Amino acid sequence: MSIQAVDNLFQQARKASDEDIEKLCNNILDVFHQPEKLTECTNLLRQLYFILQVSDHPMSLPKKLLENLITSVGLMNERNLKQCLICQRIVKEVMPLDAENMSELLQPESGSSVTKNLFPLYIAQGKRYGCIKSVLSSAMRWLGNQDLDFESQRQSFVFLVAVSILHTSSLNTEYIETTSSKISQWLLNASIQQAPNPYTINPFRKDQTNIVNEIDGTPSQNFFTFLNIGQYYTEDQFLNIHSFSMLYKWLYHCHKQLTSDTTVTNNGSDMSPTDRCKQVFGNLASKTVEYCFRLLDQCERKPKVATDAEIQIACLYETVTILDLICSIEANYIPKVHQEIKRLYTRLSHDVTAFPVIIQILQFFINHNITVLYQSQYYSSLSITVSIYNVTAFPVIIQILQFFINHNITVLYQSQYYSSLSITVSIYNVTAFPVIIQLLQFFINHSSAVVHDPQETYQHVFTEILSQHYTDQGLMFDIVNFIMDNLDTLCYKTSILSTYFPNIFKILAWHPRTFLAEFIDILPALMSPTTSLEIFHTILDLPCMTGALETIVKSPENTSQLSTVTVTPASSLEAYQMALYRPLLTFITRVEGGHGDTINRLDSLHGVLDDLKNNPRVTVASQTVPVLLRVWFEEILENGGNDFAIQLLPVMLERSILLYPKPDFTADVKRILSENLVKLLKKYKSIVISQYDEISDFLISTRNIYNREEFYTNLVWCVGEYCTVQHSKTCTADLIAKYYNILEAVTYETSGIIINNDETSYITLKTVSVLISALSKLATRCQDLIPRAILCLTKVTKQHLTNSNGGEILVSRCQELINILKLPNFASVILNPPEEIESGRWHKDNTSIPILLRASHRHLTSDG
């Protein structure tokens, strides 16, 4: 079916009227109980479900049809299984039901199998009108009834886990305690005998009872687990598998519920959340630890079937996650679990196929390495060697780092450990994984015993791994998530973000569409008084970084000898092979910050990367720059100080023209720079005084107007507005005169350019208008300048009297200013109004100048 046909079906379904739906429902009712029309009924149900799915507004169904649908779901007839499942989906689409329909159609029947099949509908209905509460007792009864079939127990358990996730408050401590006890039994009491072959057709053949196998093919000698292999499984083995699969969700959400209510217990005595969890979960924690340790042992076996290795990895990941949670629930398990995790890590660190599991090991270490006394002998052997041909395990490090940051606060470390904890990387290996040292910066502030500088480890993770594998989207996803999850810790307790932000930006440069939202949150954490300017350059150069990364990825690897020729390269790839240009690309893709804000050959870099302007990745990266710039300026305007603003202004003046030459990109960036220039100078008005040299050098050259007129005119406006003693006591008449001289000279020059090159001029009348307004304001603050200002305005007026392209507007503006300046006392008030005018007071105060001027004008007009 073509896309157009599918789209037509969607349009038809969306346009279905109430009459169409009513007719469809009646047709379904006509054939619903006719077995010979089962296919027709199923097709009609599918059509109804499709309409409900694509509809933009909620719909209701006839009560009779709802009754039939729910009845069908409750019976769950195997002969009509497809129809029953469609009925279930339809009912879910119209849920939640109102009180009347709920009480009549979804009333649970005690001990009925119908109720069991309706569990998914009860979950969808939720706690409305007591729906969940009325079913929980039945689910608990079926869960503990040994005589019931496997399917009933399974559905009851799934229902309870779903309630714990979606409606946790519905579970009281009794329900949690009973279910936890049942899970404990299922985990350790499953049979190790395989189920008989259900498909045997020989009634006289006696099946040989076989023991389930370990993953390596040997017969199992221990209790059954998720990793045992059998040809057929018994019901209790399936319950074992189900309970382990949902164990983490059950523990996590029930623990969250138990710890949210901090005091009351069944006997009314006060009890800490930890003690309460121990009481309610009972022996589930100990049974879970035992089960997980068994899984860890099984994962050391070499699988008989190669594809089972992936199951081992997934199982290890889940196991470490569960153990991590168990240690959060009951801290007394930390030493015991830690030894196993430590042993597992030592083994996995040399197994390149198992590296994803180390992420969860790391999560464990971060969360629980609190009360453990470490021995240096362990750490002396803590190293990872990874073959250059297998780098699939790198995401593992991120979770290991997560492990140590959160909880490794009060660990007693020996200095011998730190002296021996080092990573050695062979030139023939991709990298080694420092899985522990991420915590050290966190410890430095809290433990006098820490004598090791963890910078080497930070360099390893955020330099070598990130630099070599920024193209790996999965790894970058893990790194970004790690940064997001630990943003406060990394920002305030370590120097990682402020040191390695250029390398971190490679993630966005290579995956601009994927991680923009995350970088909006990460960017403020990267900024500090020492890095903000460099980050500003990095953001502006993001398209260049993307282009440089594209070039590096595509360039041949065996380029040991660089060309020393000085000819202009034909492409970025050719430039990368030249000694003259490679340093440019190397700097723009640098790993660490603090080596200089930018380079003095940006024009050369832009020329080298010119062939990548239309590269899709470069294009998307350039579109992220305006978004990040706005975030950057918001942070600066909120938290930056006057000293930083003084440093920033010259950079803005310089970078407003030094941009990667993509038309849309440069236009967007210049607009943002122009807007924020005004905001910056409005907040830090004294900069106009203190940075006279920088501003005057910029304003004196009319070439700076070219391609950045808005930026130039905004700066002129700020000079006219804020060069006053009201905003800075250091403002003098001499400084005002200097600014006036510059603006006057520029006014004459720009006015002449417009007259001489009316149609081809890069300067518009707007610039001249802003210039004459600014110099008029300056003249009112130093009245010796008023005659010169009037003379300047008069000359501009004469120049543009014959200018047909808007000249009359400029002439009118000049005449207004001349008339105002002829009354110096009024001019200083009108052109330099107090800041209170922004509050609107002058528009309401009858004594305000605008009111007086309008009244005088009307009076003079009426007299005439």
VOKE-645335 format. One record per residue (C-alpha): z, x, y; residue in one letter. Coordinates in steps of 0.2 Angstrom, whole numbers, padded with zeros to 4 digits, always signed. Each point is the difference from the previous one (the first is absolute). Layout:
N
ZXYA
...
//
This chain:
864
+0000+0000+0000M
-0005+0007+0017S
+0012+0003+0014I
-0009-0014+0010Q
+0003-0012-0014A
+0018+0004-0001V
+0002-0002+0019D
-0008-0017-0001N
+0012-0005-0013L
+0015+0005+0011F
-0007-0009+0014Q
-0002-0016-0010Q
+0017+0001-0006A
+0008+0003+0017R
-0010-0015+0007K
+0006-0012-0014A
+0007-0016+0008S
+0016-0009-0005D
-0012-0013-0008E
-0009+0013-0010D
+0017+0006-0007I
+0006-0017-0004E
-0016-0004-0009K
+0002+0017-0010L
+0018-0005-0004C
-0006-0017-0007N
-0013+0008-0010N
+0013+0012-0008I
+0011-0015-0004L
-0014-0009-0008D
-0003+0014-0013V
+0017+0009-0001F
+0006-0008-0016H
-0017-0001-0008Q
-0001+0014-0013P
-0019-0002-0002E
-0002+0004+0019K
+0011+0015+0000L
-0014+0011+0007T
-0004-0012+0014E
+0018-0001+0004C
+0002+0019+0001T
-0015+0002+0011N
+0007-0014+0012L
+0017+0009+0000L
-0008+0016+0005R
-0009-0008+0014Q
+0016-0007+0007L
+0009+0016-0002Y
-0014+0009+0009F
+0001-0013+0015I
+0019+0003+0001L
-0002+0019+0000Q
-0013+0001+0014V
+0007-0015+0011S
+0008+0005+0017D
+0013-0013+0000H
+0012-0007-0013P
-0005-0014-0011M
+0009-0013-0010S
-0006-0008-0017L
+0003-0017-0006P
+0017-0002-0009K
-0008-0006-0016K
-0011+0015-0001L
+0015+0012+0003L
+0009-0009-0014E
-0014+0003-0012N
-0002+0018+0006L
+0019+0004-0002I
+0000-0008-0017T
-0014+0010-0006S
+0008+0016+0006V
+0017-0005-0008G
-0009-0003-0017L
-0011+0016+0001M
-0011-0006-0014N
-0008+0015-0008E
-0016-0010-0004R
-0001-0003+0019N
+0007+0016+0006L
-0013+0003+0013K
+0002-0017+0007Q
+0019+0001+0001C
-0001+0017+0009L
-0012-0008+0013I
+0012-0014+0002C
+0014+0012+0003Q
-0010+0009+0013R
-0004-0016+0009I
+0018-0006+0001V
+0005+0017+0007K
-0013-0002+0014E
+0008-0017+0006V
+0018+0006-0002M
+0013-0001+0006P
+0002-0018-0004L
+0009-0013+0011D
+0017-0006-0006A
-0006-0016-0008E
-0014+0008-0010N
+0012+0015-0005M
+0013-0012-0006S
-0012-0010-0010E
-0013+0012-0006L
+0010+0017-0002L
+0017-0007-0007Q
+0005+0013-0013P
+0003-0008-0017E
+0015+0008-0009S
-0005+0010-0015G
-0018-0005+0001S
-0014+0012-0002S
-0009-0009+0014V
+0013+0008+0012T
-0004+0017-0007K
-0019-0002+0004N
+0004-0006+0017L
+0009+0016+0005F
-0014+0007+0011P
+0000-0017+0009L
+0019+0001+0003Y
-0003+0017+0007I
-0013-0006+0012A
+0010-0014+0005Q
+0014+0011+0004G
+0018-0005+0006K
-0007-0016+0008R
+0010-0015-0005Y
+0010+0010-0012G
-0014+0003-0012C
+0004+0018-0005I
+0019-0005-0002K
-0004-0014-0012S
-0010+0011-0012V
+0011+0016+0000L
+0012-0007-0012S
-0014-0004-0013S
-0007+0017+0002A
+0017+0008-0003M
+0003-0010-0015R
-0017+0004-0008W
+0002+0018+0004L
+0016+0001-0010G
-0006-0011-0015N
-0004+0011-0014Q
-0008-0015-0010D
-0014-0002+0013L
-0017+0007-0002D
-0005+0016+0009F
-0011-0009+0013E
+0014-0010+0006S
+0011+0015+0002Q
-0014+0009+0008R
-0004-0013+0013Q
+0018-0003+0004S
+0003+0019+0003F
-0016+0000+0011V
+0006-0015+0010F
+0017+0008+0003L
-0008+0016+0006V
-0012-0010+0011A
+0015-0009+0007V
+0009+0017+0004S
-0015+0006+0009I
-0005-0016+0010L
+0016-0010+0001H
+0014+0013-0003T
+0014-0010+0008S
-0002-0013-0014S
+0007+0011-0013L
+0019+0001+0000N
+0010+0014-0008T
+0001-0010-0017E
-0019-0001-0002Y
-0002+0018+0004I
+0014+0005-0012E
-0007-0010-0014T
-0018+0006+0003T
+0005+0018+0001S
+0010-0001-0016S
-0016-0007-0009K
-0011+0013+0007I
+0012+0013-0007S
-0002-0007-0017Q
-0018-0001+0001W
-0002+0018+0006L
+0010+0008-0015L
+0000-0013-0014N
-0018-0002-0003A
-0006+0003-0018S
-0009+0016-0004I
-0010-0008-0014Q
-0018-0006+0003Q
-0004-0018-0001A
-0010-0006-0015P
-0019-0002+0002N
-0002-0018+0006P
-0018+0000-0006Y
+0003+0003-0018T
-0009-0012-0011I
+0007+0006-0017N
+0015-0011-0004P
+0005+0012-0015F
-0001+0016+0010R
+0017+0006+0006K
-0001+0009+0016D
+0008+0017+0000Q
+0013+0001+0014T
-0004+0014+0011N
+0010+0008+0014I
-0008+0002+0017V
-0006+0017+0005N
+0004+0011+0014E
-0014+0004+0012I
-0005+0015-0009D
-0002-0009-0017G
+0016+0004-0009T
+0011-0014-0006P
+0014-0005+0012S
+0018+0006-0004Q
+0008-0008+0015N
+0001-0017+0009F
-0016-0009+0005F
-0007+0003+0018T
-0015-0004+0010F
-0009+0016-0006L
+0002-0004-0019N
-0017-0004-0008I
-0003-0013-0013G
-0014-0010-0007Q
+0009-0016+0003Y
+0016-0004+0009Y
+0014-0011-0003T
+0007-0013+0012E
+0015+0011+0004D
-0011+0015+0003Q
-0010-0010+0013F
+0016-0006+0008L
+0004+0019+0001N
-0016+0004+0009I
+0001-0015+0011H
+0018+0005+0006S
-0004+0018+0003F
-0016-0006+0010S
+0010-0011+0011M
+0017+0010+0000L
-0003+0008+0017Y
-0004-0016+0009K
+0016-0008-0008W
+0011+0014+0005L
-0006+0003+0017Y
+0000-0018+0006H
+0017-0005-0008C
+0008+0016+0006H
-0007-0005+0018K
+0008-0017-0002Q
+0017+0006-0007L
+0002+0013+0014T
-0005-0012+0014S
+0016-0011-0004D
+0013+0014+0002T
+0017-0008-0004T
+0002-0016-0010V
+0001+0001-0019T
+0004-0013-0013N
+0019+0003+0001N
+0000+0000+0019G
+0006+0019+0001S
-0009+0012+0012D
-0012+0012-0009M
-0012+0013+0006S
-0019-0004-0003P
+0000+0015-0012T
+0014-0007-0011D
-0008-0017+0001R
-0016+0006-0006C
+0008+0009-0015K
+0010-0016-0004Q
-0016-0011+0000V
-0013+0012-0008F
+0013+0004-0013G
-0007+0013-0013N
-0018-0002+0006L
+0001+0016+0010A
+0005+0010-0014S
-0012-0008-0012K
-0014+0003+0012T
+0004+0018+0002V
+0001+0002-0019E
-0017-0009-0001Y
-0008+0011+0014C
+0007+0016-0008F
-0009-0005-0016R
-0016-0003+0009L
+0002+0017+0008L
+0001+0008-0017D
-0015-0010-0006Q
-0010+0006+0014C
+0002+0018-0005E
-0010-0004-0016R
-0018+0004+0000K
-0010-0017-0002P
-0010-0002-0016K
-0013-0010+0010V
-0005+0009+0016A
-0001-0015+0011T
+0019-0003-0004D
+0004+0014+0012A
-0004-0012+0014E
+0013-0012-0007I
+0012+0014-0001Q
-0002+0004+0019I
+0001-0018+0005A
+0016-0002-0011C
+0008+0016+0008L
-0004-0006+0017Y
+0009-0017-0004E
+0014+0009-0009T
+0004+0011+0014V
-0001-0014+0013T
+0013-0010-0011I
+0012+0015-0002L
-0001+0002+0019D
+0005-0018+0002L
+0014+0001-0013I
+0007+0015+0010C
+0000-0010+0016S
+0009-0014-0009I
+0013+0011-0009E
+0002+0017+0007A
+0010+0007-0015N
-0016+0001-0010Y
-0007+0013+0013I
+0006+0016-0009P
-0006-0006-0017K
-0017-0006+0006V
-0002+0015+0011H
+0000+0011-0015Q
-0014-0009-0009E
-0010-0002+0016I
+0002+0019+0003K
-0006+0003-0018R
-0014-0012+0002L
-0006+0008+0016Y
+0001+0018-0007T
-0012-0006-0014R
-0012-0010+0011L
-0001+0014+0013S
-0011+0009-0013H
-0010-0015-0006D
-0014-0004+0012V
-0004-0017-0008T
+0018-0007+0004A
+0002+0004+0018F
+0000-0018+0006P
+0016-0002-0008V
+0008+0013+0010I
-0001-0011+0015I
+0013-0011-0008Q
+0010+0015-0005I
+0000+0005+0018L
+0005-0018+0005Q
+0015+0002-0012F
+0005+0017+0007F
-0001-0006+0018I
+0011-0016-0003N
+0013+0007-0011H
+0002+0019+0002N
+0017-0003+0008I
+0014+0005-0011T
-0009+0012-0012V
+0005+0018+0000L
-0016+0010-0002Y
-0001+0017-0009Q
-0012+0013+0007S
-0006+0003-0018Q
-0009-0016+0000Y
-0009+0003+0017Y
-0005+0018-0004S
-0012-0008-0013S
-0005-0014+0012L
-0019+0003+0003S
-0016-0009-0003I
-0016+0008-0005T
-0016-0011+0001V
-0017+0004-0006S
-0013+0000+0013I
-0010-0011-0011Y
+0013-0014-0001N
+0007-0007+0016V
+0004-0017-0005T
+0018+0002+0001A
+0003+0004+0018F
+0006-0018+0005P
+0015+0004-0010V
+0008+0011+0013I
+0001-0013+0012I
+0013-0011-0010Q
+0009+0016-0004I
+0002+0003+0018L
+0006-0018+0003Q
+0013+0003-0013F
+0009+0014+0009F
+0000-0006+0018I
+0009-0016-0002N
+0016+0005-0010H
+0002+0019-0002N
+0013+0001+0014I
+0016+0006-0008T
-0007+0011-0014V
+0009+0017-0002L
-0013+0013+0000Y
+0002+0018-0004Q
-0008+0013+0010S
-0007+0008-0015Q
-0010-0016-0003Y
-0009+0002+0017Y
-0003+0018-0002S
-0009-0003-0016S
-0009-0016+0004L
-0017+0005+0005S
-0017-0004-0004I
-0013+0012-0006T
-0018-0005+0001V
-0013+0009-0011S
-0016+0003+0009I
-0008-0008-0016Y
+0010-0016+0001N
-0002-0014+0012V
+0018-0001+0005T
+0018-0001-0006A
+0010-0015+0004F
+0017+0003+0008P
+0008-0016-0005V
+0018+0003+0006I
+0000+0009+0017I
-0005-0015+0010Q
+0018-0005+0001L
+0006+0017+0008L
-0003-0004+0018Q
+0010-0016-0002F
+0014+0011-0007F
+0000+0013+0013I
+0009-0012+0012N
+0013-0005-0012H
+0005+0015-0011S
+0006+0017+0005S
-0004+0006-0018A
-0019-0002+0003V
-0007+0017+0005V
-0018-0002-0005H
-0014-0004+0012D
-0012-0013-0008P
-0014+0003+0011Q
-0010+0008-0014E
+0001-0016-0010T
-0006-0010+0014Y
-0014+0011+0003Q
-0005-0001-0018H
-0001-0019-0001V
-0006-0004+0018F
-0012+0015+0001T
-0008+0006-0017E
+0000-0017-0009I
-0005-0010+0015L
-0013+0012+0006S
-0008+0002-0017Q
+0001-0019-0005H
-0002-0010+0015Y
-0015-0008-0008T
+0010-0007-0014D
+0004-0018+0006Q
+0013-0003-0013G
+0010+0015+0005L
-0002-0004+0018M
+0006-0017-0003F
+0016+0007-0008D
+0003+0012+0014I
-0002-0013+0014V
+0012-0012-0010N
+0012+0014-0002F
-0001+0004+0019I
+0002-0019+0004M
+0015-0002-0011D
+0009+0015+0007N
-0006+0000+0017L
+0017+0000+0009D
+0006+0014-0012T
-0015+0011+0002L
+0000-0003+0019C
+0018+0003+0004Y
+0006+0011-0014K
-0015+0012-0004T
-0014+0008+0010S
-0013-0005-0012I
-0009-0012+0011L
+0001+0010+0016S
-0006+0016-0009T
-0014-0007-0012Y
-0007-0014+0010F
-0017+0008+0002P
-0001+0000-0019N
+0007-0018-0001I
-0014-0005+0012F
-0013+0005-0013K
+0005-0015-0011I
-0005-0011+0014L
-0015+0011+0005A
-0007-0002-0018W
+0006-0018-0003H
-0001-0008+0017P
-0002-0017-0006R
+0013+0000-0013T
+0015+0007+0009F
-0002-0005+0018L
+0014-0013-0001A
+0012+0012-0008E
-0004+0014+0013F
+0004-0013+0014I
+0018+0001-0006D
+0000+0018-0005I
-0007+0006+0017L
+0016-0002+0010P
+0010+0010-0013A
-0012+0014+0001L
+0003+0002+0019M
+0013+0011+0008S
+0001+0009+0017P
-0008+0015-0008T
-0013-0008-0010T
-0006-0015+0010S
-0013+0009+0010L
-0007+0008-0015E
-0001-0017-0009I
-0009-0007+0015F
-0013+0013-0002H
+0000-0003-0019T
-0003-0019+0003I
-0014+0004+0012L
-0008+0012-0012D
+0002-0011-0015L
-0019-0003-0002P
-0002+0019+0001C
+0013+0002-0014M
-0009-0012-0011T
-0017+0008+0003G
+0008+0017-0004A
+0007-0006-0016L
-0017-0008-0005E
-0007+0017+0004T
+0013+0010-0010I
-0002-0012-0015V
-0019+0002-0001K
+0000+0018+0003S
-0003+0012-0015P
+0016+0007-0007E
-0006+0018-0003N
-0002+0005+0019T
+0009+0016-0001S
-0011+0008+0013Q
-0002-0008+0017L
-0016+0002+0011S
+0003+0010+0016T
-0016-0006+0008V
+0002-0008+0017T
-0014-0013+0000V
+0003-0018+0003T
+0003-0008-0017P
-0011-0014-0005A
+0014-0010-0009S
+0018-0001-0002S
-0002+0007-0018L
-0009+0015+0007E
+0013+0003+0013A
+0014+0000-0013Y
-0008+0015-0008Q
+0000+0010+0017M
+0014+0010+0006A
-0002-0005+0018L
+0002-0019-0004Y
+0012-0001-0016R
+0015+0004+0011P
-0003-0016+0010L
-0001-0011-0016L
+0015+0009-0007T
+0011-0003+0015F
-0005-0019+0001I
+0005-0001-0019T
+0016+0010+0002R
+0015-0003-0010V
+0014+0003+0011E
+0003-0005+0019G
+0007+0012+0013G
-0015+0012+0000H
-0007-0007+0016G
-0004-0017+0006D
-0019+0002+0000T
-0014+0013+0001I
-0010+0006+0015N
-0017-0003-0009R
+0001-0018-0003L
-0018-0002+0007D
-0006+0012-0014S
+0010-0010-0013L
-0008-0016+0006H
-0017+0008-0001G
+0003+0007-0017V
+0005-0018-0007L
-0014-0009+0010D
-0010-0003-0016D
+0015-0010-0007L
+0001-0013+0015K
-0007-0014-0011N
+0009+0005-0016N
+0009-0016-0006P
+0017+0008-0002R
-0001+0008+0017V
-0005-0016+0008T
+0015-0009-0008V
+0012+0014+0005A
-0006-0001+0018S
+0004-0019+0000Q
+0018+0004-0004T
+0003+0012+0014V
+0002-0014+0014P
+0012-0009-0011V
+0011+0016-0002L
-0002+0005+0018L
+0008-0017+0005R
+0014+0003-0012V
+0002+0018+0007W
+0001-0005+0018F
+0012-0015-0004E
+0012+0013-0007E
-0003+0012+0014I
+0003-0013+0014L
+0015-0006-0009E
+0009+0016-0005N
-0009+0014+0009G
+0008+0008+0015G
-0006+0006+0016N
-0002+0018-0006D
-0011-0005-0014F
-0010-0011+0012A
-0003+0016+0011I
-0007+0009-0015Q
-0010-0015-0006L
-0010-0003+0017L
-0010+0016-0001P
-0004-0003-0018V
-0007-0018+0004M
-0010+0007+0014L
-0008+0013-0011E
-0002-0011-0016R
-0008-0015+0010S
-0016+0010-0002I
+0002+0010-0015L
-0003-0013-0013L
-0011-0001-0016Y
-0017-0006+0006P
+0000-0017-0008K
-0005-0013+0014P
+0012-0014-0006D
+0014+0012-0004F
-0001+0009+0017T
-0001-0017+0009A
+0016-0007-0009D
+0010+0016+0002V
-0004+0002+0019K
+0005-0018+0003R
+0017+0002-0009I
+0003+0017+0009L
-0005-0009+0017S
+0012-0014-0003E
+0015+0011-0006N
-0003+0012+0015L
+0005-0014+0012V
+0015-0005-0011K
+0006+0018-0002L
-0001+0004+0019L
+0008-0017+0004K
+0015+0004-0011K
+0001+0018+0006Y
-0006-0001+0018K
+0007+0017+0005S
-0014+0008-0011I
-0012-0003+0014V
+0010+0011+0011I
+0005+0014-0012S
-0017+0001-0008Q
-0010+0002+0016Y
-0010+0015-0006D
-0006-0008-0016E
-0004-0016+0008I
-0009+0008+0015S
-0010+0011-0011D
-0006-0015-0009F
-0004-0011+0015L
-0009+0013+0010I
-0014+0001-0012S
-0011-0016+0000T
-0008+0006-0016R
+0016-0006-0008N
-0005-0018+0004I
-0015+0001-0011Y
+0003-0010-0016N
+0018-0003+0004R
-0001-0010+0016E
+0014-0012-0005E
+0012+0015-0004F
-0004+0008+0017Y
+0002-0015+0010T
+0016-0004-0008N
+0007+0017+0004L
-0006-0002+0018V
+0009-0017+0001W
+0016+0008-0007C
-0001+0014+0014V
-0002-0013+0013G
+0014-0011-0007E
+0013+0012-0005Y
-0002+0015+0012C
+0014-0006+0011T
+0018+0005+0004V
+0006-0017-0007Q
-0004+0007-0017H
+0005+0019+0002S
+0010+0008+0013K
-0010+0016-0002T
-0015-0009+0007C
-0004+0007+0017T
-0012-0003+0014A
-0009+0016-0004D
-0003-0006-0018L
-0006-0017+0005I
-0012+0009+0012A
-0007+0011-0014K
-0003-0015-0011Y
-0008-0008+0014Y
-0012+0014+0003N
-0005+0000-0018I
-0004-0019+0000L
-0009+0001+0017E
-0011+0014-0006A
-0004-0009-0017V
-0003-0016+0010T
-0013+0008+0011Y
-0008+0008-0015E
+0000-0015-0012T
-0006-0012+0014S
-0015+0013+0003G
-0004+0000-0018I
-0001-0018-0001I
-0011-0001+0015I
-0012+0013-0006N
-0001-0005-0018N
+0003-0018+0001D
-0007-0005-0017E
+0003+0016-0010T
+0017+0004+0007S
+0015+0001-0013Y
+0012-0005+0014I
+0002-0018+0004T
+0006-0009+0016L
+0016-0004-0009K
+0005+0019+0000T
-0003+0001+0019V
+0010-0016+0003S
+0015+0007-0009V
-0002+0016+0009L
+0000-0008+0017I
+0015-0011-0005S
+0010+0015-0006A
-0004+0011+0016L
+0005-0015+0011S
+0016-0001-0009K
+0003+0018+0002L
-0004-0001+0019A
+0013-0013+0003T
+0014+0012-0007R
-0006+0014+0012C
-0005-0009+0016Q
-0009+0016+0006D
-0013-0004-0013L
-0004-0017+0006I
-0014+0005+0012P
-0008+0010-0013R
+0001-0014-0012A
-0008-0012+0012I
-0014+0013+0004L
-0003+0002-0019C
-0001-0019-0003L
-0011-0002+0015T
-0012+0013-0007K
+0000-0008-0017V
-0004-0017+0008T
-0015+0007+0009K
-0006+0008-0016Q
+0000-0016-0010H
-0006-0012+0013L
-0017+0001-0007T
+0005+0001-0018N
-0006-0016-0008S
+0008+0003-0017N
+0017-0006+0004G
+0002+0010+0016G
+0006-0015+0010E
+0016-0001-0011I
+0004+0018+0003L
-0003-0003+0019V
+0011-0015+0000S
+0014+0010-0008R
-0002+0014+0012C
+0001-0012+0015Q
+0016-0008-0007E
+0008+0017-0002L
-0005+0005+0018I
+0007-0016+0007N
+0016+0003-0009I
+0001+0019+0005L
-0002-0005+0018K
+0017-0007-0001L
+0010+0014-0007P
+0017-0009-0001N
-0008-0015-0009F
-0011+0012-0011A
+0015+0009-0007S
+0008-0016-0006V
-0016-0008-0006I
-0007+0015-0009L
+0017+0006-0006N
+0009-0016-0005P
+0018+0002-0008P
+0001-0001-0019E
+0008-0017+0002E
-0017-0008+0003I
-0003+0000-0018E
+0015-0011-0003S
-0009-0014+0010G
+0013+0000+0014R
-0013+0003+0014W
-0010-0015-0006H
+0015-0012+0002K
+0010+0008+0015D
-0006-0009+0017N
+0003+0017+0009T
-0011+0010-0011S
-0015+0009+0008I
-0014-0010-0010P
+0007-0016+0006I
+0001+0006+0018L
-0018+0007+0000L
-0007-0017-0007R
+0010-0010+0013A
-0006+0012+0014S
-0018-0001-0007H
+0000-0019+0000R
+0008-0001+0018H
-0013+0012+0007L
-0014-0010-0009T
+0006-0016+0007S
+0001+0007+0018D
-0017+0006-0001G
//
